[in-house]
Amino acid sequence: MASPAALRELQRELETKADDLNKIQKDISKNHQVRKKYTIQLGENELVLKELDLLSEDANVYKLIGPVLVKQDLAEANANVRKRIEYMSAELKRLDTTLQDLEDKQNSKRDAVCLKGTTEDPITPGRESQGIVYFHTSVRA
C-alpha cells in the first residue's frame, strides 16, 4: 500500500498530465476551426477563379473595396485570386502538419497518463494480467 504522500504526488502528477492533454485537445479543436474557415474560403476562391475563366478578355470586372465597387483588370483579378488560392493552400498544408504534430503529442500524453499503473492483477497478487493496466486507489472514510 502506498503512503498518502505518494498518492497525493501521483494524483498531482496525473492532474498535470490531464491538464496538458486537455490543452492539446483545445489546440486541436482550434486547429479544426481555422482549417474549416480556410477550406470554405478556398472553395469560394476556386469558384471565383472558374467564373473568371469563363469571361472574355474585354469583360468588366469589379472588386468590392469597402462600400465601393472598383473596376479591375481581368488579368489582375485572375492573378489576385490565384495568389489567394496559393496562400490558402499553403496555410492548409501548414495546419495539416500542425494537426499531425498535435495528434502525436496527444497520443503520447494519453499514453503517459494511461501507462501510470501496474499490470499486476489486483485480485490475484503476483499474477500478471493480459495487457490490462490496473490503477490502485485507496478510499479512506
Order of alpha helices (4+ residues) and beta strands (2+ residues): alpha-beta-beta-alpha
